[in-house]
Amino acid sequence: MDIAFWLFMLGLAALLWWASFYATKRMRIEKNHMREEQARRNLEARAASPGEGDESQTSKEE
């Protein structure tokens, strides 16, 4: 095998890696956005009902 073949294969591998990275970029961004939204909703739900957490802790202590 000569060096031209290996350089071609290296270039092809780099191109395929870049294409897969670019193709999944949007999916990763959307998934992170969905996680942030879910975390925000969870925090808002906890802030809206602070008494529920206190009651469950006092019942566990008794």
PDB file of N, CA, C, O and CB in Angstrom:
ATOM      1  N   MET A   1       0.844  -1.182   0.000  1.00  0.00           N
ATOM      2  CA  MET A   1       0.000   0.000   0.000  1.00  0.00           C
ATOM      3  C   MET A   1       0.888   1.243   0.000  1.00  0.00           C
ATOM      4  O   MET A   1       1.826   1.360   0.789  1.00  0.00           O
ATOM      5  CB  MET A   1      -0.960  -0.001   1.223  1.00  0.00           C
ATOM      6  N   ASP A   2       0.580   2.126  -0.866  1.00  0.00           N
ATOM      7  CA  ASP A   2       1.406   3.334  -0.889  1.00  0.00           C
ATOM      8  C   ASP A   2       0.777   4.431  -0.035  1.00  0.00           C
ATOM      9  O   ASP A   2      -0.349   4.302   0.448  1.00  0.00           O
ATOM     10  CB  ASP A   2       1.599   3.831  -2.336  1.00  0.00           C
ATOM     11  N   ILE A   3       1.521   5.491   0.134  1.00  0.00           N
ATOM     12  CA  ILE A   3       1.109   6.565   1.033  1.00  0.00           C
ATOM     13  C   ILE A   3      -0.104   7.329   0.513  1.00  0.00           C
ATOM     14  O   ILE A   3      -0.872   7.872   1.307  1.00  0.00           O
ATOM     15  CB  ILE A   3       2.255   7.521   1.250  1.00  0.00           C
ATOM     16  N   ALA A   4      -0.289   7.382  -0.794  1.00  0.00           N
ATOM     17  CA  ALA A   4      -1.447   8.081  -1.356  1.00  0.00           C
ATOM     18  C   ALA A   4      -2.752   7.412  -0.918  1.00  0.00           C
ATOM     19  O   ALA A   4      -3.738   8.090  -0.627  1.00  0.00           O
ATOM     20  CB  ALA A   4      -1.357   8.118  -2.894  1.00  0.00           C
ATOM     21  N   PHE A   5      -2.749   6.101  -0.876  1.00  0.00           N
ATOM     22  CA  PHE A   5      -3.937   5.373  -0.433  1.00  0.00           C
ATOM     23  C   PHE A   5      -4.281   5.724   1.008  1.00  0.00           C
ATOM     24  O   PHE A   5      -5.439   5.997   1.326  1.00  0.00           O
ATOM     25  CB  PHE A   5      -3.722   3.861  -0.572  1.00  0.00           C
ATOM     26  N   TRP A   6      -3.273   5.716   1.881  1.00  0.00           N
ATOM     27  CA  TRP A   6      -3.525   6.001   3.289  1.00  0.00           C
ATOM     28  C   TRP A   6      -3.918   7.451   3.507  1.00  0.00           C
ATOM     29  O   TRP A   6      -4.743   7.738   4.374  1.00  0.00           O
ATOM     30  CB  TRP A   6      -2.303   5.670   4.117  1.00  0.00           C
ATOM     31  N   LEU A   7      -3.350   8.367   2.745  1.00  0.00           N
ATOM     32  CA  LEU A   7      -3.770   9.765   2.849  1.00  0.00           C
ATOM     33  C   LEU A   7      -5.219   9.933   2.392  1.00  0.00           C
ATOM     34  O   LEU A   7      -5.986  10.688   2.991  1.00  0.00           O
ATOM     35  CB  LEU A   7      -2.843  10.668   2.016  1.00  0.00           C
ATOM     36  N   PHE A   8      -5.580   9.225   1.332  1.00  0.00           N
ATOM     37  CA  PHE A   8      -6.962   9.266   0.865  1.00  0.00           C
ATOM     38  C   PHE A   8      -7.910   8.708   1.926  1.00  0.00           C
ATOM     39  O   PHE A   8      -8.963   9.287   2.192  1.00  0.00           O
ATOM     40  CB  PHE A   8      -7.109   8.477  -0.446  1.00  0.00           C
ATOM     41  N   MET A   9      -7.534   7.587   2.528  1.00  0.00           N
ATOM     42  CA  MET A   9      -8.374   6.980   3.565  1.00  0.00           C
ATOM     43  C   MET A   9      -8.490   7.887   4.789  1.00  0.00           C
ATOM     44  O   MET A   9      -9.559   7.989   5.390  1.00  0.00           O
ATOM     45  CB  MET A   9      -7.807   5.616   3.977  1.00  0.00           C
ATOM     46  N   LEU A  10      -7.400   8.538   5.153  1.00  0.00           N
ATOM     47  CA  LEU A  10      -7.432   9.462   6.274  1.00  0.00           C
ATOM     48  C   LEU A  10      -8.353  10.637   5.978  1.00  0.00           C
ATOM     49  O   LEU A  10      -9.139  11.049   6.831  1.00  0.00           O
ATOM     50  CB  LEU A  10      -6.025   9.958   6.598  1.00  0.00           C
ATOM     51  N   GLY A  11      -8.253  11.170   4.780  1.00  0.00           N
ATOM     52  CA  GLY A  11      -9.138  12.270   4.382  1.00  0.00           C
ATOM     53  C   GLY A  11     -10.596  11.848   4.363  1.00  0.00           C
ATOM     54  O   GLY A  11     -11.469  12.600   4.797  1.00  0.00           O
ATOM     55  N   LEU A  12     -10.860  10.659   3.868  1.00  0.00           N
ATOM     56  CA  LEU A  12     -12.227  10.141   3.834  1.00  0.00           C
ATOM     57  C   LEU A  12     -12.772   9.941   5.250  1.00  0.00           C
ATOM     58  O   LEU A  12     -13.927  10.266   5.525  1.00  0.00           O
ATOM     59  CB  LEU A  12     -12.277   8.817   3.056  1.00  0.00           C
ATOM     60  N   ALA A  13     -11.947   9.411   6.135  1.00  0.00           N
ATOM     61  CA  ALA A  13     -12.370   9.211   7.522  1.00  0.00           C
ATOM     62  C   ALA A  13     -12.667  10.550   8.195  1.00  0.00           C
ATOM     63  O   ALA A  13     -13.650  10.673   8.925  1.00  0.00           O
ATOM     64  CB  ALA A  13     -11.290   8.448   8.312  1.00  0.00           C
ATOM     65  N   ALA A  14     -11.821  11.550   7.950  1.00  0.00           N
ATOM     66  CA  ALA A  14     -12.052  12.872   8.528  1.00  0.00           C
ATOM     67  C   ALA A  14     -13.342  13.482   7.986  1.00  0.00           C
ATOM     68  O   ALA A  14     -14.099  14.102   8.733  1.00  0.00           O
ATOM     69  CB  ALA A  14     -10.863  13.800   8.238  1.00  0.00           C
ATOM     70  N   LEU A  15     -13.591  13.311   6.703  1.00  0.00           N
ATOM     71  CA  LEU A  15     -14.814  13.835   6.098  1.00  0.00           C
ATOM     72  C   LEU A  15     -16.051  13.158   6.686  1.00  0.00           C
ATOM     73  O   LEU A  15     -17.038  13.828   6.988  1.00  0.00           O
ATOM     74  CB  LEU A  15     -14.780  13.645   4.576  1.00  0.00           C
ATOM     75  N   LEU A  16     -16.005  11.848   6.848  1.00  0.00           N
ATOM     76  CA  LEU A  16     -17.139  11.135   7.434  1.00  0.00           C
ATOM     77  C   LEU A  16     -17.360  11.527   8.889  1.00  0.00           C
ATOM     78  O   LEU A  16     -18.502  11.666   9.328  1.00  0.00           O
ATOM     79  CB  LEU A  16     -16.926   9.631   7.330  1.00  0.00           C
ATOM     80  N   TRP A  17     -16.271  11.707   9.641  1.00  0.00           N
ATOM     81  CA  TRP A  17     -16.404  12.139  11.033  1.00  0.00           C
ATOM     82  C   TRP A  17     -17.050  13.511  11.097  1.00  0.00           C
ATOM     83  O   TRP A  17     -17.959  13.728  11.898  1.00  0.00           O
ATOM     84  CB  TRP A  17     -15.035  12.162  11.733  1.00  0.00           C
ATOM     85  N   TRP A  18     -16.592  14.445  10.263  1.00  0.00           N
ATOM     86  CA  TRP A  18     -17.150  15.791  10.262  1.00  0.00           C
ATOM     87  C   TRP A  18     -18.624  15.759   9.867  1.00  0.00           C
ATOM     88  O   TRP A  18     -19.437  16.462  10.468  1.00  0.00           O
ATOM     89  CB  TRP A  18     -16.361  16.699   9.310  1.00  0.00           C
ATOM     90  N   ALA A  19     -18.976  14.961   8.873  1.00  0.00           N
ATOM     91  CA  ALA A  19     -20.371  14.881   8.432  1.00  0.00           C
ATOM     92  C   ALA A  19     -21.266  14.340   9.543  1.00  0.00           C
ATOM     93  O   ALA A  19     -22.370  14.847   9.744  1.00  0.00           O
ATOM     94  CB  ALA A  19     -20.489  13.994   7.182  1.00  0.00           C
ATOM     95  N   SER A  20     -20.814  13.331  10.258  1.00  0.00           N
ATOM     96  CA  SER A  20     -21.624  12.782  11.347  1.00  0.00           C
ATOM     97  C   SER A  20     -21.722  13.767  12.502  1.00  0.00           C
ATOM     98  O   SER A  20     -22.780  13.886  13.120  1.00  0.00           O
ATOM     99  CB  SER A  20     -21.038  11.454  11.837  1.00  0.00           C
ATOM    100  N   PHE A  21     -20.640  14.471  12.803  1.00  0.00           N
ATOM    101  CA  PHE A  21     -20.667  15.472  13.860  1.00  0.00           C
ATOM    102  C   PHE A  21     -21.636  16.586  13.509  1.00  0.00           C
ATOM    103  O   PHE A  21     -22.428  17.007  14.352  1.00  0.00           O
ATOM    104  CB  PHE A  21     -19.267  16.041  14.103  1.00  0.00           C
ATOM    105  N   TYR A  22     -21.583  17.065  12.284  1.00  0.00           N
ATOM    106  CA  TYR A  22     -22.463  18.145  11.847  1.00  0.00           C
ATOM    107  C   TYR A  22     -23.917  17.681  11.804  1.00  0.00           C
ATOM    108  O   TYR A  22     -24.817  18.451  12.138  1.00  0.00           O
ATOM    109  CB  TYR A  22     -22.032  18.660  10.468  1.00  0.00           C
ATOM    110  N   ALA A  23     -24.157  16.443  11.402  1.00  0.00           N
ATOM    111  CA  ALA A  23     -25.522  15.929  11.306  1.00  0.00           C
ATOM    112  C   ALA A  23     -26.167  15.788  12.681  1.00  0.00           C
ATOM    113  O   ALA A  23     -27.374  15.992  12.815  1.00  0.00           O
ATOM    114  CB  ALA A  23     -25.528  14.584  10.588  1.00  0.00           C
ATOM    115  N   THR A  24     -25.393  15.446  13.699  1.00  0.00           N
ATOM    116  CA  THR A  24     -25.961  15.267  15.032  1.00  0.00           C
ATOM    117  C   THR A  24     -25.933  16.544  15.862  1.00  0.00           C
ATOM    118  O   THR A  24     -26.434  16.556  16.987  1.00  0.00           O
ATOM    119  CB  THR A  24     -25.220  14.177  15.759  1.00  0.00           C
ATOM    120  N   LYS A  25     -25.364  17.605  15.338  1.00  0.00           N
ATOM    121  CA  LYS A  25     -25.267  18.862  16.079  1.00  0.00           C
ATOM    122  C   LYS A  25     -26.649  19.380  16.465  1.00  0.00           C
ATOM    123  O   LYS A  25     -26.872  19.753  17.617  1.00  0.00           O
ATOM    124  CB  LYS A  25     -24.525  19.915  15.250  1.00  0.00           C
ATOM    125  N   ARG A  26     -27.563  19.405  15.527  1.00  0.00           N
ATOM    126  CA  ARG A  26     -28.913  19.909  15.784  1.00  0.00           C
ATOM    127  C   ARG A  26     -29.624  19.048  16.830  1.00  0.00           C
ATOM    128  O   ARG A  26     -30.338  19.572  17.685  1.00  0.00           O
ATOM    129  CB  ARG A  26     -29.731  19.946  14.478  1.00  0.00           C
ATOM    130  N   MET A  27     -29.432  17.733  16.762  1.00  0.00           N
ATOM    131  CA  MET A  27     -30.075  16.849  17.737  1.00  0.00           C
ATOM    132  C   MET A  27     -29.553  17.128  19.144  1.00  0.00           C
ATOM    133  O   MET A  27     -30.329  17.166  20.099  1.00  0.00           O
ATOM    134  CB  MET A  27     -29.837  15.372  17.366  1.00  0.00           C
ATOM    135  N   ARG A  28     -28.250  17.322  19.274  1.00  0.00           N
ATOM    136  CA  ARG A  28     -27.684  17.591  20.598  1.00  0.00           C
ATOM    137  C   ARG A  28     -28.176  18.914  21.145  1.00  0.00           C
ATOM    138  O   ARG A  28     -28.475  19.019  22.334  1.00  0.00           O
ATOM    139  CB  ARG A  28     -26.161  17.588  20.542  1.00  0.00           C
ATOM    140  N   ILE A  29     -28.267  19.934  20.291  1.00  0.00           N
ATOM    141  CA  ILE A  29     -28.743  21.244  20.724  1.00  0.00           C
ATOM    142  C   ILE A  29     -30.194  21.153  21.181  1.00  0.00           C
ATOM    143  O   ILE A  29     -30.549  21.695  22.228  1.00  0.00           O
ATOM    144  CB  ILE A  29     -28.601  22.278  19.588  1.00  0.00           C
ATOM    145  N   GLU A  30     -31.033  20.474  20.409  1.00  0.00           N
ATOM    146  CA  GLU A  30     -32.446  20.333  20.763  1.00  0.00           C
ATOM    147  C   GLU A  30     -32.622  19.534  22.051  1.00  0.00           C
ATOM    148  O   GLU A  30     -33.470  19.873  22.877  1.00  0.00           O
ATOM    149  CB  GLU A  30     -33.212  19.661  19.624  1.00  0.00           C
ATOM    150  N   LYS A  31     -31.836  18.486  22.229  1.00  0.00           N
ATOM    151  CA  LYS A  31     -31.951  17.670  23.438  1.00  0.00           C
ATOM    152  C   LYS A  31     -31.557  18.480  24.673  1.00  0.00           C
ATOM    153  O   LYS A  31     -32.220  18.393  25.707  1.00  0.00           O
ATOM    154  CB  LYS A  31     -31.072  16.408  23.323  1.00  0.00           C
ATOM    155  N   ASN A  32     -30.486  19.264  24.573  1.00  0.00           N
ATOM    156  CA  ASN A  32     -30.086  20.111  25.689  1.00  0.00           C
ATOM    157  C   ASN A  32     -31.152  21.156  25.990  1.00  0.00           C
ATOM    158  O   ASN A  32     -31.415  21.460  27.153  1.00  0.00           O
ATOM    159  CB  ASN A  32     -28.751  20.791  25.391  1.00  0.00           C
ATOM    160  N   HIS A  33     -31.765  21.704  24.948  1.00  0.00           N
ATOM    161  CA  HIS A  33     -32.824  22.690  25.134  1.00  0.00           C
ATOM    162  C   HIS A  33     -34.016  22.053  25.854  1.00  0.00           C
ATOM    163  O   HIS A  33     -34.597  22.664  26.750  1.00  0.00           O
ATOM    164  CB  HIS A  33     -33.263  23.280  23.773  1.00  0.00           C
ATOM    165  N   MET A  34     -34.378  20.841  25.469  1.00  0.00           N
ATOM    166  CA  MET A  34     -35.490  20.154  26.126  1.00  0.00           C
ATOM    167  C   MET A  34     -35.167  19.875  27.591  1.00  0.00           C
ATOM    168  O   MET A  34     -36.046  19.994  28.445  1.00  0.00           O
ATOM    169  CB  MET A  34     -35.816  18.841  25.396  1.00  0.00           C
ATOM    170  N   ARG A  35     -33.931  19.508  27.897  1.00  0.00           N
ATOM    171  CA  ARG A  35     -33.537  19.265  29.291  1.00  0.00           C
ATOM    172  C   ARG A  35     -33.619  20.545  30.113  1.00  0.00           C
ATOM    173  O   ARG A  35     -34.081  20.521  31.254  1.00  0.00           O
ATOM    174  CB  ARG A  35     -32.112  18.690  29.355  1.00  0.00           C
ATOM    175  N   GLU A  36     -33.174  21.663  29.542  1.00  0.00           N
ATOM    176  CA  GLU A  36     -33.244  22.938  30.253  1.00  0.00           C
ATOM    177  C   GLU A  36     -34.690  23.336  30.525  1.00  0.00           C
ATOM    178  O   GLU A  36     -35.011  23.808  31.616  1.00  0.00           O
ATOM    179  CB  GLU A  36     -32.540  24.034  29.452  1.00  0.00           C
ATOM    180  N   GLU A  37     -35.561  23.147  29.538  1.00  0.00           N
ATOM    181  CA  GLU A  37     -36.974  23.466  29.724  1.00  0.00           C
ATOM    182  C   GLU A  37     -37.596  22.587  30.808  1.00  0.00           C
ATOM    183  O   GLU A  37     -38.365  23.078  31.634  1.00  0.00           O
ATOM    184  CB  GLU A  37     -37.737  23.297  28.405  1.00  0.00           C
ATOM    185  N   GLN A  38     -37.273  21.307  30.812  1.00  0.00           N
ATOM    186  CA  GLN A  38     -37.820  20.400  31.823  1.00  0.00           C
ATOM    187  C   GLN A  38     -37.315  20.782  33.212  1.00  0.00           C
ATOM    188  O   GLN A  38     -38.081  20.758  34.176  1.00  0.00           O
ATOM    189  CB  GLN A  38     -37.444  18.939  31.501  1.00  0.00           C
ATOM    190  N   ALA A  39     -36.050  21.130  33.323  1.00  0.00           N
ATOM    191  CA  ALA A  39     -35.505  21.553  34.614  1.00  0.00           C
ATOM    192  C   ALA A  39     -36.175  22.835  35.088  1.00  0.00           C
ATOM    193  O   ALA A  39     -36.470  22.985  36.273  1.00  0.00           O
ATOM    194  CB  ALA A  39     -33.986  21.754  34.518  1.00  0.00           C
ATOM    195  N   ARG A  40     -36.414  23.752  34.167  1.00  0.00           N
ATOM    196  CA  ARG A  40     -37.086  25.006  34.521  1.00  0.00           C
ATOM    197  C   ARG A  40     -38.510  24.726  35.004  1.00  0.00           C
ATOM    198  O   ARG A  40     -38.956  25.314  35.989  1.00  0.00           O
ATOM    199  CB  ARG A  40     -37.109  25.975  33.309  1.00  0.00           C
ATOM    200  N   ARG A  41     -39.225  23.827  34.315  1.00  0.00           N
ATOM    201  CA  ARG A  41     -40.587  23.488  34.743  1.00  0.00           C
ATOM    202  C   ARG A  41     -40.580  22.801  36.100  1.00  0.00           C
ATOM    203  O   ARG A  41     -41.461  23.047  36.924  1.00  0.00           O
ATOM    204  CB  ARG A  41     -41.267  22.588  33.705  1.00  0.00           C
ATOM    205  N   ASN A  42     -39.595  21.942  36.341  1.00  0.00           N
ATOM    206  CA  ASN A  42     -39.510  21.274  37.641  1.00  0.00           C
ATOM    207  C   ASN A  42     -39.263  22.276  38.757  1.00  0.00           C
ATOM    208  O   ASN A  42     -39.865  22.177  39.826  1.00  0.00           O
ATOM    209  CB  ASN A  42     -38.401  20.222  37.630  1.00  0.00           C
ATOM    210  N   LEU A  43     -38.378  23.243  38.517  1.00  0.00           N
ATOM    211  CA  LEU A  43     -38.113  24.260  39.533  1.00  0.00           C
ATOM    212  C   LEU A  43     -39.337  25.123  39.786  1.00  0.00           C
ATOM    213  O   LEU A  43     -39.628  25.468  40.932  1.00  0.00           O
ATOM    214  CB  LEU A  43     -36.938  25.135  39.115  1.00  0.00           C
ATOM    215  N   GLU A  44     -40.058  25.476  38.727  1.00  0.00           N
ATOM    216  CA  GLU A  44     -41.270  26.278  38.894  1.00  0.00           C
ATOM    217  C   GLU A  44     -42.330  25.497  39.665  1.00  0.00           C
ATOM    218  O   GLU A  44     -43.044  26.070  40.489  1.00  0.00           O
ATOM    219  CB  GLU A  44     -41.823  26.714  37.526  1.00  0.00           C
ATOM    220  N   ALA A  45     -42.437  24.209  39.407  1.00  0.00           N
ATOM    221  CA  ALA A  45     -43.413  23.390  40.123  1.00  0.00           C
ATOM    222  C   ALA A  45     -43.050  23.287  41.601  1.00  0.00           C
ATOM    223  O   ALA A  45     -43.933  23.329  42.458  1.00  0.00           O
ATOM    224  CB  ALA A  45     -43.502  21.987  39.499  1.00  0.00           C
ATOM    225  N   ARG A  46     -41.784  23.155  41.904  1.00  0.00           N
ATOM    226  CA  ARG A  46     -41.360  23.090  43.305  1.00  0.00           C
ATOM    227  C   ARG A  46     -41.569  24.423  44.007  1.00  0.00           C
ATOM    228  O   ARG A  46     -41.948  24.456  45.177  1.00  0.00           O
ATOM    229  CB  ARG A  46     -39.891  22.676  43.399  1.00  0.00           C
ATOM    230  N   ALA A  47     -41.323  25.523  43.298  1.00  0.00           N
ATOM    231  CA  ALA A  47     -41.501  26.844  43.896  1.00  0.00           C
ATOM    232  C   ALA A  47     -42.977  27.140  44.123  1.00  0.00           C
ATOM    233  O   ALA A  47     -43.324  27.848  45.069  1.00  0.00           O
ATOM    234  CB  ALA A  47     -40.875  27.925  43.007  1.00  0.00           C
ATOM    235  N   ALA A  48     -43.846  26.614  43.278  1.00  0.00           N
ATOM    236  CA  ALA A  48     -45.278  26.869  43.404  1.00  0.00           C
ATOM    237  C   ALA A  48     -45.888  26.106  44.575  1.00  0.00           C
ATOM    238  O   ALA A  48     -46.902  26.539  45.121  1.00  0.00           O
ATOM    239  CB  ALA A  48     -45.992  26.494  42.115  1.00  0.00           C
ATOM    240  N   SER A  49     -45.303  24.997  44.968  1.00  0.00           N
ATOM    241  CA  SER A  49     -45.863  24.200  46.064  1.00  0.00           C
ATOM    242  C   SER A  49     -44.777  23.865  47.085  1.00  0.00           C
ATOM    243  O   SER A  49     -44.347  22.716  47.178  1.00  0.00           O
ATOM    244  CB  SER A  49     -46.508  22.903  45.521  1.00  0.00           C
ATOM    245  N   PRO A  50     -44.333  24.863  47.852  1.00  0.00           N
ATOM    246  CA  PRO A  50     -43.257  24.586  48.819  1.00  0.00           C
ATOM    247  C   PRO A  50     -43.728  23.773  50.023  1.00  0.00           C
ATOM    248  O   PRO A  50     -42.914  23.105  50.660  1.00  0.00           O
ATOM    249  CB  PRO A  50     -42.654  25.889  49.303  1.00  0.00           C
ATOM    250  N   GLY A  51     -45.022  23.811  50.353  1.00  0.00           N
ATOM    251  CA  GLY A  51     -45.523  23.106  51.527  1.00  0.00           C
ATOM    252  C   GLY A  51     -45.500  21.603  51.388  1.00  0.00           C
ATOM    253  O   GLY A  51     -45.370  20.897  52.388  1.00  0.00           O
ATOM    254  N   GLU A  52     -45.621  21.099  50.189  1.00  0.00           N
ATOM    255  CA  GLU A  52     -45.670  19.652  50.004  1.00  0.00           C
ATOM    256  C   GLU A  52     -44.366  18.985  50.434  1.00  0.00           C
ATOM    257  O   GLU A  52     -44.392  17.920  51.052  1.00  0.00           O
ATOM    258  CB  GLU A  52     -45.968  19.320  48.548  1.00  0.00           C
ATOM    259  N   GLY A  53     -43.255  19.585  50.122  1.00  0.00           N
ATOM    260  CA  GLY A  53     -41.968  19.009  50.497  1.00  0.00           C
ATOM    261  C   GLY A  53     -41.760  19.006  51.994  1.00  0.00           C
ATOM    262  O   GLY A  53     -41.174  18.068  52.535  1.00  0.00           O
ATOM    263  N   ASP A  54     -42.242  20.062  52.689  1.00  0.00           N
ATOM    264  CA  ASP A  54     -42.083  20.136  54.135  1.00  0.00           C
ATOM    265  C   ASP A  54     -42.911  19.067  54.835  1.00  0.00           C
ATOM    266  O   ASP A  54     -42.444  18.454  55.795  1.00  0.00           O
ATOM    267  CB  ASP A  54     -42.476  21.520  54.640  1.00  0.00           C
ATOM    268  N   GLU A  55     -44.146  18.832  54.364  1.00  0.00           N
ATOM    269  CA  GLU A  55     -45.007  17.840  54.995  1.00  0.00           C
ATOM    270  C   GLU A  55     -44.430  16.437  54.861  1.00  0.00           C
ATOM    271  O   GLU A  55     -44.506  15.638  55.794  1.00  0.00           O
ATOM    272  CB  GLU A  55     -46.402  17.889  54.388  1.00  0.00           C
ATOM    273  N   SER A  56     -43.858  16.140  53.713  1.00  0.00           N
ATOM    274  CA  SER A  56     -43.311  14.800  53.523  1.00  0.00           C
ATOM    275  C   SER A  56     -42.091  14.577  54.413  1.00  0.00           C
ATOM    276  O   SER A  56     -41.853  13.457  54.864  1.00  0.00           O
ATOM    277  CB  SER A  56     -42.940  14.577  52.051  1.00  0.00           C
ATOM    278  N   GLN A  57     -41.330  15.615  54.665  1.00  0.00           N
ATOM    279  CA  GLN A  57     -40.165  15.468  55.532  1.00  0.00           C
ATOM    280  C   GLN A  57     -40.586  15.309  56.986  1.00  0.00           C
ATOM    281  O   GLN A  57     -39.979  14.524  57.715  1.00  0.00           O
ATOM    282  CB  GLN A  57     -39.230  16.671  55.382  1.00  0.00           C
ATOM    283  N   THR A  58     -41.621  16.039  57.430  1.00  0.00           N
ATOM    284  CA  THR A  58     -42.038  15.918  58.822  1.00  0.00           C
ATOM    285  C   THR A  58     -42.678  14.560  59.077  1.00  0.00           C
ATOM    286  O   THR A  58     -42.528  14.006  60.166  1.00  0.00           O
ATOM    287  CB  THR A  58     -43.013  17.040  59.191  1.00  0.00           C
ATOM    288  N   SER A  59     -43.392  14.010  58.091  1.00  0.00           N
ATOM    289  CA  SER A  59     -43.997  12.696  58.299  1.00  0.00           C
ATOM    290  C   SER A  59     -42.925  11.607  58.365  1.00  0.00           C
ATOM    291  O   SER A  59     -43.118  10.598  59.044  1.00  0.00           O
ATOM    292  CB  SER A  59     -45.003  12.384  57.176  1.00  0.00           C
ATOM    293  N   LYS A  60     -41.825  11.789  57.687  1.00  0.00           N
ATOM    294  CA  LYS A  60     -40.745  10.813  57.741  1.00  0.00           C
ATOM    295  C   LYS A  60     -40.042  10.842  59.094  1.00  0.00           C
ATOM    296  O   LYS A  60     -39.584   9.810  59.584  1.00  0.00           O
ATOM    297  CB  LYS A  60     -39.742  11.073  56.623  1.00  0.00           C
ATOM    298  N   GLU A  61     -39.958  12.038  59.699  1.00  0.00           N
ATOM    299  CA  GLU A  61     -39.260  12.173  60.967  1.00  0.00           C
ATOM    300  C   GLU A  61     -40.053  11.551  62.108  1.00  0.00           C
ATOM    301  O   GLU A  61     -39.460  11.077  63.077  1.00  0.00           O
ATOM    302  CB  GLU A  61     -38.985  13.635  61.262  1.00  0.00           C
ATOM    303  N   GLU A  62     -41.380  11.540  62.014  1.00  0.00           N
ATOM    304  CA  GLU A  62     -42.224  11.039  63.106  1.00  0.00           C
ATOM    305  C   GLU A  62     -42.265   9.575  63.182  1.00  0.00           C
ATOM    306  O   GLU A  62     -42.936   9.021  64.053  1.00  0.00           O
ATOM    307  CB  GLU A  62     -43.590  11.535  62.976  1.00  0.00           C
TER     308      GLU A  62
END
